[in-house]
């Protein structure tokens, strides 16, 4: 059967290096993908974050690449004061809050103009300039505005509680 050799974040394509063969006894309660189907799995996308050592099932995969129709993928460069210290994970729901120069909030209420709902795809490591780029999915109508604000460093990230 196919097992995961390493973590594959939600939304990322599966590579050959992500997969290992696991030998298990057949169990009708489990529906892992046979290792012989490995070539069909490579290139598919993780529908959830896949953890090392787990068996791979068809439910954990999708052929839908990011961004999905109606969405745009935007990289938001933020300093350490513009995002929580807690690590962002793929799939986290966040608010992108516009800030004015000097980090003064422009709008702070959910639903206020300029506040945009987004989903984290990936958070990169801090760069030499101290900025961390966070890739987020936003509605297609919000993408250009978010990109413009992000390019100017005028976006803060707020994590939304799971519902």
N, C-alpha and C positions, 0 to 999 in steps of 0.2 A: 504494500500500500504506500501511498505518498504521504510523507510527513514533512514538516517544516524544519529546515536547518537553522533558520534565523527569523527574526521578526520581519514581517512585511506589513507596513502601515496601510491603513485603509486608503483605497484609491491608487495604490502603486501597482505597476505591472509585475507579474510573477516572472522570475528569471530561473534558469537552470540551477544557479548557485543557491537559490532559496529552498530547493527540494532535496530530500534524501529518501532512501527506501527504508521502510519499516516492515518487519515481519511480525504479523499478529495472527492470532487464531480468528477464524470467521465467527462473527457474532451478528445475529439478525437485527440487533438494536443499533448497530453501527453501519454507516454507509460511506466508508472512505473510498477515495478514488484509487483504483489499482495503479501500481507503479508503471505498468505497461502503457497507460494512457498519459504518461508524463509529457510527451511532446505536444499533446492537445491542450495541456494546462499552461504551458509556457506562453507568456504574452497576454494571458487573461489578467483581469484586474481584481485585487482583493476587495471584496464587498464589505469587509470588516477588518480590523487589525488582526493579523494572524500571528500567533505566538509560536516560538520555537518548541519543537517536540510534539506539537499537536498534529493529529491526522487531518488531512485535507479532504473536505467534502465539497460537492458541487454547490451547495448553498452558500459557501464562503467565497464564491467566485462570481464575477460578472464579466460580460464582454463590453460593458458600458465604460468608455474612457472618460476621464474628467477633462474639461467640464462637460456636463450633460447639456442637452438642448435647453435653452432658456437661462443658462448660467454663464458666467465668465470667471476665469482664474486670474487673480490679481496678486502680485507680490507687494506686500506692505512692509517697508523698512521702518522699524521702530527702535527707539533707544530703550534702555532698561527702565526708564520712568514712564514709558508709554505702554507697558504691558505688565501683567502680573509676574511675580517671581516664580510662581508655580509653573512648571513646564506645560506648554500647550501640547495637546495630543491630536493626531489626526481624528477628525470627526467632531471635535469640540465645537459647540455653538458659541459664537461670540457676537458682540456688538462692536462695530467700528464707529467710534465717536470722533467727530471732527473737533479739532482744537485750533485755536488761533496762535499766532506767533507768540512764543513765551509760554506755551502750554496752558493758556487759559482756556477753559471749556467754552465751546461755542454753543453746544446743545448737550444736555445731560439726561434728558428724559427719554425713556423708550418711546418710540413713535414720534419723537420730535424731528423736525426737518433736519436732514443730514445724517441722522443716526441710521446705520445700515446693518441689517442682519447678515451674518456670514457664517461659514463653516470652515474650520481650519483643515487644510490638506496636509501641510507640513510646516514645521518651524525649523529654520536653518540655525546653524551655530552663529555666535557673534562674529562679525567681520572685524578687520583691522581698524575700521572707523568706529567700532562700538555698536554698530547697528545690527539688528537681527532681522532677517527677512522672513516674514510669515506669509506663506501662500494661502490664500483664502478663496472660497467660492462665493460669489455674490450673484444676485439677480442681474440679468443682462442690462436692465435699465439703470442699475447702479454702478456698473463697471467703470465707465469713463470718469465719473465723478470721484470714485474711490481711488482710481489710478492717479488722477491729478492731485488729489489731497495727499496721497501717499508719497508721490514724487517730491512734494514740498515738505514732507515730514510733519504733516498736520493731521495725523490720525493716531488715536489711542485705542487700545484693544481692551475690551471688558469681557470676561467669561460669563456666560449665562448659565444659570442653574439648570440641571436636567429636570425635565417635567415628567 
